[in-house]
Amino acid sequence: MQSSTIDFAVTVIGPVLALLVMGNILIRVKLINDDFVAMGSKLVFTVALPALLFLSISQADFSHAANPLLIGVGLAGTLGYFLVLMGLSHFMVSESDARGVVTQGGFRANMGIIGLAYCANTYGNDGLAAASVYLGLVTILFNILSVFVLNFYQEGKRSLTKQLSGIAKNPLIIAICCALPFSYFDWSLPGIAVTTGEYFAQLTLPLALLCTGASLQFRSFSDDWFNISLSTLSKCVFYPLVLVALAYVVGLRGMPLGIVLLMAISPTAAASYVMVRSLGGDHRLAASIIAVTTLLSLPVTIVAFDLLASRNLL
């Protein structure tokens, strides 16, 4: 079990790290520039990532995959953890424009790419279907909370009207809401729509990670070490620990407990960088958090999964 988990984690995390490094190299040798990064990030946020989420959710078997208790743990655990983390960040992070970035980086998991891959590798199609529905509903909450906390710490965007407007217009939330009826009612999409959507969806991971890597400022790590460390510990240790503990308390075992672990323990989502850049936050800090959590998530995932498996909980 441990050997297969290690092999899988390397094949998933390895390409992610390679793309981050490649993006950083490309901007250093001037094959891409800041304008490319800005426009690429906008393309991912408004088209490619929504297409990926829509296709993955709309094609899932909702009736077999929906687990109310599993979804309830994800929603309640995430909301409760977010409120505590936002409060801690407000008092522990001195830079106002970094508070929202630290908070988002500390709970927003890369469920759509790495989390789903973990679940598919471990539990097959049944795990992938259950994780997709979980992803759809929890991602809505992720985006609502992320838009709220990033807007909250920007001047001129603190009014409730502007916050609700930003949430309602978020392309990721729109895509997920549109996809859920297709999954629930088992509606089929025209072949041309699926193929076209897949072309856009395939842009998501490489383009998002190239843009993220291009924005990495390794020399700034020393300046932001506290903020990066706070967000990384939150994302890689405390957020999955809280959700797994809650899942255990309410009686989830086996595959549902494993899905909670694997979705929560995946590194900070690349989409968090895209959203931070789109909303005017500290995008370099966001990129650094993604890089560090991606690097640390591999050993943490192996240890956590094997720990639960050794106690026959998975």
TIZATOR-962049 format. One record per atom (N, C-alpha, C): residue in three letters; x, y, z. Coordinates in steps of 0.2 Angstrom, whole numbers, plus 2048, in hexadecimal, padded with zeros to 3 digits. Example, Ala and Ser with C-alpha at 12.3 -4.5 7.8 and 13.67 -1.06 7.14 Angstrom:
% TIZATOR-962049
ala8427E4827;ala83E7EA827;ala8427F0827;ser8407F5823;ser8447FB824;ser840800827;
END
This chain:
% TIZATOR-962049
met8047FA800;met800800800;met804806800;gln80A806804;gln80E80C805;gln81280D7FE;ser8148087FB;ser8188097F5;ser81380C7F0;ser80D8097EF;ser80980C7EA;ser8078137EB;thr8068157F1;thr80481B7F3;thr80A8207F2;ile81081E7F3;ile8168227F1;ile8178237EA;asp81681E7E6;asp81681E7DF;asp8118237DC;phe80B8227DE;phe8068277DC;phe80782E7DE;ala80982F7E4;ala80A8367E6;ala8108397E2;val8158357E0;val81A8387DC;val81883A7D5;thr8148357D2;thr8128377CB;thr80D83D7CB;val80983E7D1;val8058447D1;val80884A7D2;ile80C84A7D8;ile8108507DA;ile8168527D6;gly81984D7D3;gly81F84E7CF;gly81E8537C9;pro8188517C5;pro8178567BF;pro81585D7C1;val81285D7C7;val8108647CA;val8168687CB;leu81A8657CF;leu8218687D0;leu82586A7CA;ala8258667C5;ala8288677BF;ala82586D7BB;leu81F86E7BB;leu81C8737B8;leu81D87A7BC;leu81D87A7C2;leu81F8807C6;leu8268827C5;val82A87D7C5;val83187F7C3;val8328817BC;met82F87E7B7;met82F8807B0;met82C8877AF;gly8278897B3;gly8248907B2;gly8298957B5;asn82C8937BA;asn8318987BD;asn8378997B8;ile8398937B5;ile83F8947B0;ile83D8987AA;leu8378967A8;leu83589A7A2;leu8358A17A2;ile8328A47A8;ile8328AB7A9;ile8398AE7AA;arg83E8AA7AD;arg8448AC7AE;arg8488AD7A8;val8478A87A3;val84A8A979D;val8468AD798;lys8418B079A;lys83D8B5796;lys8398B1790;leu8388AB791;leu8338A878C;leu82C8AA78D;ile82A8AB793;ile8248AE795;ile8258B479A;asn8208B979A;asn8218BF79E;asn81B8C07A3;asp81B8C57A6;asp8158C67AB;asp80E8C77A8;asp80E8CA7A2;asp8088CA79E;asp8058C479C;phe80A8BF79A;phe8078B8799;phe8048B579F;val8088B67A5;val8058B37AB;val7FF8B67AD;ala7FE8BD7AC;ala7F78C07AE;ala7F28BD7A9;met7F38BD7A3;met7EE8BB79E;met7ED8B379F;gly7F28AF7A0;gly7F18A87A1;gly7ED8A77A7;ser7EE8AA7AD;ser7EA8A97B3;ser7E38AB7B2;lys7E28B07AE;lys7DB8B27AD;lys7D78AD7A9;leu7DB8AA7A4;leu7D88A57A0;leu7D689E7A4;val7DB89C7A8;val7DA8977AD;val7D38987B1;phe7D389E7B4;phe7CE89F7B9;phe7C78A07B6;thr7C78A37B0;thr7C08A47AD;thr7BE89F7A8;val7C389A7A5;val7C18967A0;val7C388E7A2;ala7C988E7A2;ala7CC8877A3;ala7CA8837A9;leu7CB8867AF;leu7C98837B5;leu7C28827B6;pro7BD8877B4;pro7B68857B4;pro7B487F7B0;ala7B887F7AA;ala7B68797A5;ala7B88737A8;leu7BE8727AC;leu7C086C7AF;leu7BB86A7B5;leu7B986F7B9;leu7B486D7BE;leu7AD86B7BB;phe7AB86F7B6;phe7A586D7B3;phe7A58667B1;leu7AA8647AD;leu7AA85D7AA;leu7AB8587AF;ser7AF8597B4;ser7B08547B9;ser7AA8537BD;ile7A68587BF;ile7A08577C3;ile79A8557BF;ser7998587B9;ser7938567B5;ser79384F7B3;gln79984C7B2;gln7998457B0;gln7998407B6;ala7998427BC;ala79983E7C2;ala79283B7C3;asp7928357C6;asp78B8327C7;asp7898347CE;phe7858397CE;phe78383D7D5;phe77F8387D9;ser77B8347D6;ser7768307DB;ser77A82B7DE;his7808287DC;his7848237DF;his7898267E3;ala78C82C7E1;ala79182F7E4;ala7908337EA;ala78A8367EB;ala78883B7F0;ala7888377F7;asn78B83A7FB;asn78B838802;asn78A83E807;pro78483F809;pro78384580D;pro787846813;leu789840817;leu78D84181C;leu79484381A;leu797840815;leu79D842812;leu79E849810;ile79984B80D;ile79885280A;ile797857810;gly793855815;gly79285981B;gly79885A81F;val79D85581F;val7A3856823;val7A785B81F;gly7A885B818;gly7AC85F815;gly7A9866815;leu7A3867815;leu7A086E816;leu7A187181D;ala79E86D822;ala79F870828;ala7A687182B;gly7AA86C82A;gly7B186C82C;gly7B5872829;thr7B4873822;thr7B787881F;thr7B587F821;leu7AE880822;leu7AC886824;leu7AE88882B;gly7AE883830;gly7B0884837;gly7B8886837;tyr7BC882833;tyr7C3883833;tyr7C5889830;phe7C188B82B;phe7C2892827;phe7C289882C;leu7BC897830;leu7BB89D835;leu7C089E83A;val7C389883D;val7C8898841;val7CF89A83E;leu7D0898838;leu7D689A835;leu7D68A1833;met7D18A4831;met7D08AB82F;met7D18AF835;gly7CF8AD83B;gly7D08B1841;gly7D78B1843;leu7DA8AB842;leu7E18AB844;leu7E68AF83F;ser7E48AE839;ser7E88B2834;ser7E78BA835;his7E18BC837;his7E08C3838;his7E58C683E;phe7E68C2843;phe7EA8C4848;phe7F28C2848;met7F38BD844;met7FA8BB843;met7FE8BD83D;val7FA8BF838;val7FD8C1832;val7FD8C9832;ser8038CC832;ser8038D3832;ser8018D782C;glu8038D4826;glu8018D8820;glu7FA8D781E;ser7F68DC81D;ser7EF8DB81C;ser7EE8D8815;asp7F28D9810;asp7F08D680A;asp7F28CF809;ala7F68CC80F;ala7F88C580F;ala7F38C1813;arg7EF8C4817;arg7EA8C081B;arg7E68BC818;gly7E38BE812;gly7DE8BA80E;gly7E28B580B;val7E88B6808;val7EC8B1805;val7EE8AC809;val7F08AD80F;val7F28A8814;val7EC8A4816;thr7E68A7817;thr7E08A3819;thr7DE89F813;gln7DE8A180D;gln7DC89D807;gln7E0897806;gly7E7899807;gly7EC893806;gly7EC88E80B;gly7E9890811;gly7E988B817;gly7E3886817;phe7DF887812;phe7D9882812;phe7D788080B;arg7D8884806;arg7D68827FF;arg7DA87D7FC;ala7D88777FB;ala7DB8717F9;ala7DB8707F1;asn7E086D7EE;asn7E086C7E7;asn7DC8657E6;met7D58667E7;met7D18607E7;met7D085E7E0;gly7CF8637DB;gly7CD8617D5;gly7D285E7D0;ile7D985E7D2;ile7DE85B7CF;ile7E18557D3;ile7E58577D8;ile7E88527DC;ile7E484E7E0;gly7DF8527E4;gly7DA84E7E8;gly7D68487E4;leu7D484A7DE;leu7D08457DA;leu7D58407D8;ala7DB8417D6;ala7DF83C7D4;ala7E18377DA;tyr7E283A7E0;tyr7E38367E6;tyr7DD8317E7;cys7D78337E6;cys7D182F7E8;cys7D082A7E2;ala7D282C7DC;ala7D18277D6;ala7D68227D7;asn7DC8237D9;asn7E181E7D9;asn7E081A7DF;thr7DD81C7E4;thr7DC8187EA;thr7D68147EA;tyr7D08177E8;tyr7CA8147E8;tyr7C78127E1;gly7CA8147DC;gly7C78137D5;gly7C18177D4;asn7BD8157CF;asn7B78197CD;asn7B281B7D2;asp7B18167D7;asp7AD8187DC;asp7AF81E7E0;gly7B681E7E2;gly7B98237E5;gly7B982A7E2;leu7BA8297DB;leu7BA82F7D7;leu7B38327D6;ala7AE82E7D6;ala7A78317D5;ala7A58357DC;ala7A78317E2;ala7A58347E8;ala7A983B7E9;ala7AF83A7E7;ala7B48407E8;ala7B28467E4;ser7AF8447DE;ser7AD84A7D9;ser7A784E7DC;val7A284A7DF;val79C84E7E2;val79E8527E8;tyr7A384F7EC;tyr7A68527F2;tyr7A98597EF;leu7AD8587EA;leu7B185D7E7;leu7AC8637E5;gly7A78617E2;gly7A28667DF;gly79F86A7E5;leu79D8677EA;leu79A86B7EF;leu79F86F7F4;val7A486C7F5;val7A986F7FA;val7AD8757F6;thr7AE8747EF;thr7B18797EB;thr7AD87F7EB;ile7A687F7EB;ile7A28857EB;ile7A38887F2;leu7A48857F7;leu7A58887FE;leu7AC88B7FE;phe7B18877FB;phe7B888A7FA;phe7B88917F7;asn7B58917F1;asn7B58977ED;asn7B189D7F1;ile7AC89B7F4;ile7A88A07F8;ile7AC8A37FD;leu7B089F801;leu7B48A1807;leu7BA8A5804;ser7BD8A27FE;ser7C38A57FC;ser7C18AC7F9;val7BC8AD7F5;val7BA8B47F3;val7B98B87F9;phe7B58B67FE;phe7B48BA804;phe7BA8BC807;val7BF8B8809;val7C48BA80D;val7C98BE809;leu7CA8BD802;leu7CE8C17FE;leu7CB8C87FD;asn7C58C97FC;asn7C18CF7FC;asn7C18D3802;phe7C18CF808;phe7C08D280E;phe7C78D7810;tyr7CC8D480D;tyr7D38D880F;tyr7D58DC809;gln7D08DE805;gln7D28E37FF;gln7CE8E9800;glu7D18EF800;glu7CE8F6801;glu7C88F67FB;gly7C28F87FD;gly7BD8FA7F8;gly7B98F47F6;lys7BA8EE7F9;lys7B78E87F7;lys7B48E47FD;arg7B38E8803;arg7B08E5809;arg7A98E580A;ser7A58E8805;ser79E8E9806;ser79B8E2804;leu7968E0808;leu7928DA807;leu7908D9800;thr78E8DF7FD;thr78B8DE7F6;thr7918DC7F1;lys7978DF7F2;lys79C8DE7ED;lys79F8D77EF;gln79E8D47F5;gln7A18CD7F6;gln79C8C87F3;leu7958CA7F4;leu7908C57F1;leu7918C57E9;ser7928CB7E6;ser7938CC7DF;ser7998C87DC;gly79E8C97E0;gly7A48C57DE;gly7A38BD7DE;ile7A08BB7E3;ile79E8B47E4;ile79A8B27DE;ala7948B57DD;ala7908B47D8;ala7938B37D1;lys7988B87D0;lys79B8B87C9;lys7A18B37C8;asn7A38B07CE;asn7A98AC7CD;asn7A88A67C8;pro7AC8A67C3;pro7AB8A07BE;pro7AB8997C1;leu7AF8987C6;leu7B08917C9;leu7A988F7CC;ile7A68947D0;ile7A08927D3;ile79A8917CE;ile79A8967C9;ile7958957C3;ile79688E7C0;ala79C88C7BE;ala79D8867BB;ala79A8807BF;ile79C8807C6;ile79A87B7CA;ile79287A7CB;cys78F8807CC;cys7888807CC;cys78487E7C6;cys78787F7C0;cys78487D7BA;cys7858757B9;ala78B8737BC;ala78C86C7BB;ala7888677BF;leu7868697C5;leu7838657CA;leu77C8627C7;pro7788667C4;pro7728637C1;pro77385E7BC;phe77985F7B8;phe77B8597B3;phe77C8537B7;ser7808537BC;ser78284D7C0;ser77C84A7C3;tyr77884E7C6;tyr77284C7CA;tyr76D8497C6;phe76B84C7C0;phe7668497BB;phe7698457B6;asp76F8447B6;asp77383F7B1;asp7728427AA;trp7728487A9;trp77184B7A3;trp77884A79F;ser777849798;ser77D848794;ser77E84E790;leu78585078F;leu78785578B;leu788853784;pro78785777F;pro789856778;pro790854778;gly792850773;gly79984E773;gly79E854771;ile79B85876D;ile79F85E76B;ile7A1862771;ala79C863775;ala79D86777B;ala7A2864780;val7A185D781;val7A685A785;val7AD85A783;thr7AE85977C;thr7B585A779;thr7B886177A;thr7B3866778;thr7B686D779;thr7B786E780;gly7B386C784;gly7B486E78B;gly7BB86A78E;glu7BC86478B;glu7C286178D;glu7C886478B;tyr7C8867785;tyr7CE86B782;tyr7CF871787;phe7CA874789;phe7CC87A78E;phe7CE877795;ala7CB872797;ala7CC86F79E;ala7D486D79E;gln7D686A798;gln7DD868798;gln7E286D799;leu7E0874798;leu7E4879799;leu7E687B7A0;thr7E18787A5;thr7E187B7AB;thr7E88797AF;leu7EA8737B0;leu7EF8727B4;leu7F68757B2;pro7F88737AB;pro7FE8767A9;pro7FE87D7A9;leu7F98817A7;leu7F98887A6;leu7F988B7AD;ala7F58897B2;ala7F588B7B8;ala7FB88B7BC;leu7FF8857BB;leu8058847BF;leu80B8877BC;leu80B8887B5;leu81088C7B2;leu80F8947B4;cys8098967B5;cys80889D7B7;cys80A89E7BE;thr8098997C2;thr80B8997C9;thr8128987CA;gly8158947C6;gly81D8937C7;gly82089A7C4;ala81D89D7BF;ala8208A37BD;ala8208A97C2;ser81C8A87C7;ser81B8AD7CC;ser81F8AC7D2;leu8228A67D2;leu8268A47D8;leu82C8A97D9;gln82D8AB7E0;gln8328B07E1;gln8368AC7E7;phe83B8A87E5;phe83E8A47EB;phe8418A87F0;arg8448AE7ED;arg8488B27F2;arg8438B67F7;ser83C8B67F6;ser8388B97FA;ser8358B4800;phe8378AE7FF;phe8358A9804;phe8378AB80B;ser83D8AE80C;ser8408B0812;ser83C8B5815;asp8398BA811;asp8358BF813;asp82E8BD816;asp82C8B8812;asp8258B5814;asp8258AF817;trp82A8AD81A;trp82B8A681D;trp8258A5822;phe8238AA827;phe81E8A982C;phe8178A7828;asn8168AC824;asn80F8AB820;asn80F8A481C;ile8148A2819;ile81489C815;ile81489681A;ser818897820;ser818891824;ser811890828;leu80D896829;leu80789682C;leu802892828;ser802894821;ser7FD89281D;ser7FF88B81B;thr80588981A;thr807882819;thr80587D81E;leu80787F824;leu80587A82A;leu7FD87A82A;ser7FA87F829;ser7F287F829;ser7F087A824;lys7F287B81E;lys7F0877818;lys7F286F818;cys7F886E81A;cys7FB86781A;cys7FA863820;val7F9866826;val7F886382C;val7F186482F;phe7F086A831;phe7EA86B835;phe7E386B832;tyr7E386D82B;tyr7DC86D828;tyr7DA865827;pro7DF861824;pro7DD85A823;pro7DC85782A;leu7E085982F;leu7DF856836;leu7D8857839;val7D585D838;val7CF85F83A;val7C985B837;leu7CA85B830;leu7C585882C;leu7C485082D;val7CA84D82E;val7CA84682F;val7C8844836;ala7C984983B;ala7C7848842;ala7BF848842;leu7BD84D83E;leu7B584E83E;leu7B284883A;ala7B5846835;ala7B2840831;ala7B283A836;tyr7B883983A;tyr7B883383E;tyr7B3834844;val7B283A846;val7AD83A84C;val7A6839849;val7A483B843;val79D83A841;val79C83383E;gly7A282F83E;gly7A182883C;gly7A3826835;leu7A682A832;leu7A982882B;leu7AF82482B;arg7AF81E828;arg7B4819827;arg7B5817820;gly7BB81481F;gly7BC811818;gly7BD817813;met7BA81580D;met7BA81A808;met7B8821809;pro7B382380C;pro7B182980E;pro7B682D812;leu7B982A817;leu7BE82D81B;leu7C482E817;gly7C6829813;gly7CC82A80E;gly7CB83080A;ile7C5831807;ile7C4837803;ile7C483D806;val7C283E80C;val7C3844810;val7CA845811;leu7CE840813;leu7D5841814;leu7D984380D;leu7D8840808;leu7DB841802;leu7D98477FF;met7D38497FF;met7D18507FC;met7D4856801;ala7D3855807;ala7D685A80C;ala7DD85B80C;ile7E185680B;ile7E885680C;ile7EC858806;ser7E8858800;ser7EC85B7FA;ser7EE8627FB;pro7F38647F7;pro7F686A7F8;pro7F28707F6;thr7F48767F8;thr7F087C7F6;thr7EE87C7EF;ala7E887E7ED;ala7E687E7E6;ala7EA8837E2;ala7EC8817DC;ala7EE8867D7;ala7EA88B7D6;ala7E388A7D6;ala7DE88F7D5;ala7DE8957DA;ser7E18937E0;ser7E28997E5;ser7E689E7E2;tyr7EB89C7DF;tyr7F08A27DC;tyr7EC8A67D7;val7E88A27D2;val7E58A57CD;val7E08AA7D0;met7DC8A87D5;met7D78AD7D8;met7DA8B37DC;val7E08B17DF;val7E38B77E3;val7E68BC7DE;arg7E98BA7D8;arg7EB8BE7D3;arg7E58C27D0;ser7E08BF7CF;ser7DA8C27CC;ser7D78C77D0;leu7D78C67D7;leu7D48CA7DC;leu7D98CF7DF;gly7DF8CF7DC;gly7E48D47DE;gly7E78D37E5;gly7E88CD7E7;gly7EB8CC7ED;gly7F38CA7EC;asp7F68C87F1;asp7FD8C77F1;asp7FE8C07ED;his7FF8C07E7;his7FF8BA7E3;his8068B67E4;arg80B8BA7E5;arg8128B77E6;arg8128B27EC;leu80E8B57F2;leu80E8B17F8;leu8098AB7F6;ala8048AC7F2;ala8008A67F1;ala8038A17ED;ala8088A37E8;ala80C89E7E4;ala81089A7E9;ser81389E7ED;ser81889B7F2;ser8158967F6;ile80F8977F9;ile80B8927FD;ile80988C7F9;ile80788D7F3;ile8068877EE;ile80C8837EE;ala8128867EC;ala8188827EB;ala81A87E7F1;val81A8827F7;val81C87E7FD;val8178797FF;thr81187A7FF;thr80C875801;thr80C86F7FC;thr80D8707F6;thr80E86B7F1;thr8148677F2;leu81A86A7F4;leu8208667F6;leu81F8627FC;leu81B864801;leu81B861808;leu81585C808;ser81085D803;ser80A859804;ser80C851802;leu8118507FE;leu8128497FD;leu814845803;pro819846807;pro81A84280D;pro815843812;val811848813;val80C849818;val806844815;thr80584480F;thr7FF83F80C;thr80183880E;ile80783680C;ile80982F80E;ile80982D815;val80B831819;val80B830820;val804830823;ala800835821;ala7F9835823;ala7F582F821;phe7F582D81B;phe7F1828818;phe7F382181B;asp7FA82081C;asp7FC81A81F;asp7FA819826;leu7FA81F829;leu7F881F830;leu7F181D831;leu7ED81F82D;leu7E681D82E;leu7E581682B;ala7E8814826;ala7E880D823;ala7EA808828;ser7EF80A82C;ser7F2805831;ser7ED804836;arg7E9808837;arg7E480883D;arg7DD80583A;asn7DD803834;asn7D7800830;asn7D1804830;leu7D380B82F;leu7CE81082F;leu7CC811827;leu7D080F823;leu7CF81181C;leu7CD80B818;
END
